[in-house]
Amino acid sequence: MVNALGGLRKLHGFGRVALDALLLPRCVACGEVSLSHGAACPDCFAALTPLSEPQCRCCGTPFLHEGQAAGMDDAGKAWCGRCAEEPPIYGQARAAYLYDDGSKRLLLPFKHGDRTELALPLARQMARAGRELLDHADLLLPVPLHRRRLMHRRYNQAALLARQLSRLSGIPWAPNLLLRPRRTPPLGPLGALARAEVLRGAFALAARDRPRIDGRRILLVDDVLTSGATVSACTAVLLEAGARSVDVLAVARVADPRLVEAP
C-alpha cells in the first residue's frame, strides 16, 4: 500500500512537471508568468501581507507591535482594546492576509470576476493561518448569501472556500445549513451598531437542521472579515441552536484603523 501511494505521488509530480512544460504557469492574480501553476508571481506575492503574531488572540486584529495590545491572558496571548472591553460572541477569528491592495488583487476577481479557480489557492492559505481552528472544528459552514444576490453572482464565494477547506482538512462542510432569508443593504457605510441592527434576523436555520448543530464545534468561513457584525449575527443563530462553539476563518481581514498609525 505504501509503495502504491509513493507511486501515485511520483506520477502526480511528473504530471505537474509535464503541465508546467506544456503551459507556462501564470500568476493567479495578474496573469503574468509565475513559478508554478496556482501560485502568485514574485511581485504579487510580495504585495500580500500575511497575518501572524502579534495579533489579538480573539478577533485576530493585527498589531504593528505588542505594545498595541490592551492586555494579555494567562497563556501570554494579547487582546485588542475592543475585545478586552467587550469580547465578541464567537470564540476566535483568524485570516490569512491583511485586506489591502495586495490581497484585493486576488479577492476582487474571485468575488466579482468569476475567478472561481482561486478558491483552492486561497483555501490553502486559510488552512495555514487557521490550522488551530481547523484542528478543533467538527463542521465547516460558509456565510450564506441571500438568494437574489446568489442568483446575480451565480456562486457564493464563501461556499467555494469552505468546500476546498473541507477537501484539504477532511472536515465535513454543509453549504445549505445556514440560511440568509432576509436581504440586507450594503454594510460598508454603516457603523458597528447600525450593522448589528441591520443584520438582526438576517440569518436562520431550518428547524429540521437544528440537530445537526447541537453540540458541534462550528467553523464559519468567509472571504473578508471587517467589523465582525456578519459573523456575529451568524454565530448568535448557531449558539441558540446548541452549537458547542463557533470560530471564524477568512481569507483576509480589515485592520483596526485605530492601530494602523498608532505609535
C-alpha positions in Angstrom: 0.0 0.0 0.0 2.8 2.4 0.9 4.6 1.6 -2.3 1.4 2.3 -4.3 0.9 5.6 -2.6 4.5 6.5 -3.3 4.0 5.6 -7.0 0.9 7.8 -7.1 2.8 10.8 -5.6 5.6 10.3 -8.2 3.0 10.2 -11.0 1.4 13.4 -9.7 4.8 15.1 -9.5 5.6 14.0 -13.1 2.2 15.3 -14.3 2.8 18.7 -12.7 6.2 19.0 -14.3 4.7 18.0 -17.7 1.9 20.6 -17.3 4.4 23.3 -16.4 6.5 22.3 -19.5 3.5 22.4 -21.8 1.7 25.5 -20.4 3.6 28.4 -18.9 2.5 28.8 -15.3 0.5 32.1 -14.8 0.1 34.2 -11.7 -3.3 33.7 -10.1 -3.6 37.4 -9.6 -2.1 39.3 -12.6 -1.8 36.6 -15.2 2.0 37.1 -15.7 4.4 34.2 -15.9 4.8 32.6 -12.4 7.0 29.9 -10.9 4.2 27.3 -10.8 0.6 26.7 -11.5 -1.8 28.1 -8.9 0.8 30.5 -7.4 1.3 34.2 -7.4 4.2 35.8 -9.3 7.0 37.3 -7.2 5.6 40.9 -7.5 2.0 39.9 -6.4 3.3 37.6 -3.7 5.5 40.4 -2.3 2.4 42.7 -2.3 0.5 40.3 0.1 0.6 40.9 3.8 0.3 37.6 5.7 -1.1 37.8 9.2 0.7 36.3 12.1 1.7 37.2 15.6 1.3 39.7 17.2 -2.4 39.8 16.8 -5.5 39.7 19.1 -6.0 36.2 20.4 -9.7 36.7 20.0 -10.6 38.6 16.8 -7.3 38.3 15.0 -6.8 42.0 14.6 -3.1 42.5 13.7 -0.8 44.7 15.8 2.1 46.6 14.5 3.9 45.7 17.7 3.0 44.0 21.0 2.7 47.4 22.7 -0.6 48.0 20.9 -2.2 45.1 22.9 -4.6 46.2 25.6 -3.7 43.2 27.8 -2.5 39.6 27.9 -4.3 36.4 29.0 -2.9 33.7 31.2 -1.3 32.0 28.2 0.5 35.1 27.2 -1.8 35.9 24.3 -2.6 39.5 23.5 -6.0 41.1 23.4 -7.0 44.2 21.4 -8.8 47.0 23.3 -12.2 46.2 21.6 -12.2 42.6 22.7 -10.8 43.4 26.1 -13.7 45.7 26.7 -16.4 43.5 25.1 -15.4 40.1 23.7 -17.2 39.0 20.5 -19.9 36.4 20.7 -17.7 34.0 18.6 -14.6 32.3 20.1 -11.7 33.2 17.8 -11.3 34.6 14.3 -8.3 34.2 12.0 -7.4 35.3 8.5 -4.6 34.6 6.1 -4.0 38.1 4.9 -4.5 41.7 5.7 -7.2 43.2 3.5 -5.2 45.7 1.5 -4.2 46.4 -2.2 -2.2 43.2 -2.3 -5.0 40.8 -1.2 -7.6 42.7 -3.3 -5.7 41.6 -6.4 -6.9 38.1 -5.5 -10.2 38.7 -3.7 -11.9 41.1 -6.0 -11.6 38.9 -9.1 -12.6 35.9 -7.0 -15.6 37.6 -5.6 -16.9 39.6 -8.6 -15.0 38.4 -11.6 -15.9 34.7 -11.9 -12.4 33.6 -11.0 -13.7 30.6 -9.1 -10.4 28.7 -9.6 -8.9 31.0 -7.0 -10.8 29.2 -4.3 -8.2 26.4 -3.9 -5.0 28.6 -3.5 -6.9 30.9 -1.2 -8.2 28.0 0.9 -4.6 26.6 1.2 -3.5 29.9 2.8 -6.6 29.9 5.0 -5.7 26.4 6.2 -2.2 27.6 7.1 -3.5 30.6 9.0 -6.3 28.7 10.7 -4.7 25.3 11.4 -5.5 25.5 15.1 -9.1 26.4 14.5 -9.4 23.5 11.9 -7.9 21.1 14.5 -10.9 21.8 16.8 -13.7 22.0 14.2 -16.4 19.5 13.6 -18.2 21.2 10.8 -17.5 24.0 8.2 -20.3 26.4 7.4 -20.0 29.2 4.8 -21.5 32.6 5.5 -24.6 32.4 3.2 -25.8 34.8 0.5 -29.4 35.9 0.1 -30.9 34.0 -2.9 -31.2 37.2 -5.0 -27.6 38.0 -4.6 -26.7 34.4 -5.3 -28.7 34.4 -8.5 -26.9 37.6 -9.6 -23.4 36.4 -8.7 -24.1 32.7 -9.6 -21.9 31.4 -6.8 -21.2 32.0 -3.1 -17.5 32.7 -2.7 -17.6 31.6 0.9 -19.1 28.2 -0.1 -16.3 27.7 -2.6 -13.8 28.3 0.1 -15.5 26.0 2.6 -15.6 23.2 0.0 -11.9 23.5 -0.6 -11.1 23.7 3.1 -13.2 20.6 3.6 -11.2 18.7 0.9 -7.9 19.9 2.4 -8.7 19.2 6.0 -11.2 16.3 5.8 -13.7 18.2 7.9 -17.3 17.9 6.6 -19.0 21.1 5.3 -22.7 22.0 4.8 -23.4 24.6 2.1 -27.1 25.0 2.8 -27.4 24.6 6.6 -27.1 28.3 7.5 -29.6 30.4 5.5 -30.0 34.1 4.8 -33.8 34.6 4.3 -33.7 38.4 4.6 -31.9 40.6 2.2 -29.8 43.3 3.7 -28.3 46.6 2.3 -24.5 47.0 1.8 -22.9 47.4 5.2 -19.9 49.5 4.1 -21.1 52.9 5.1 -22.6 51.8 8.4 -21.1 51.9 11.9 -20.9 48.8 14.2 -24.2 49.4 16.0 -26.0 50.1 12.7 -24.6 47.0 11.1 -25.7 44.8 14.0 -29.2 46.3 13.8 -29.5 45.8 10.0 -28.3 42.1 10.4 -30.8 41.3 13.2 -32.9 38.3 12.0 -31.0 38.1 8.6 -29.8 34.6 9.3 -31.6 31.4 10.2 -31.6 27.6 10.4 -34.3 25.4 9.2 -36.0 23.7 12.2 -35.1 20.2 10.8 -31.4 21.1 10.7 -31.0 22.2 14.3 -30.0 18.7 15.5 -27.0 18.8 13.1 -25.7 21.9 15.0 -26.3 20.7 18.6 -23.1 20.1 20.4 -20.9 20.7 17.3 -17.9 22.9 17.1 -18.6 25.1 14.1 -16.0 27.0 11.9 -17.6 29.8 9.9 -15.9 30.5 6.6 -16.0 33.9 4.8 -13.9 35.8 2.3 -13.3 39.1 4.2 -13.7 39.9 7.9 -14.5 43.6 8.5 -16.3 44.7 11.7 -17.4 41.2 12.6 -21.1 42.1 12.5 -22.0 39.5 9.9 -20.2 36.5 11.5 -21.5 37.6 14.9 -25.1 37.5 13.6 -24.4 34.0 12.2 -22.8 32.9 15.5 -25.9 34.0 17.5 -28.1 31.8 15.4 -25.7 28.8 15.8 -25.3 29.2 19.5 -29.0 29.5 20.0 -29.4 26.2 18.1 -27.0 24.5 20.5 -23.6 24.8 18.9 -20.8 24.0 21.3 -18.6 26.8 19.9 -18.2 28.9 16.9 -14.9 30.2 15.4 -14.3 32.2 12.2 -11.8 31.8 9.4 -11.5 34.2 6.5 -9.1 34.9 3.6 -8.4 38.5 4.7 -9.4 40.9 7.5 -9.6 44.6 7.6 -7.1 46.3 10.1 -8.4 48.3 13.0 -8.0 51.9 11.8 -7.1 52.9 15.4 -4.0 50.7 15.3 -2.7 51.3 11.8 -1.0 54.6 12.5 -0.6 54.2 16.2 2.9 54.7 17.7 
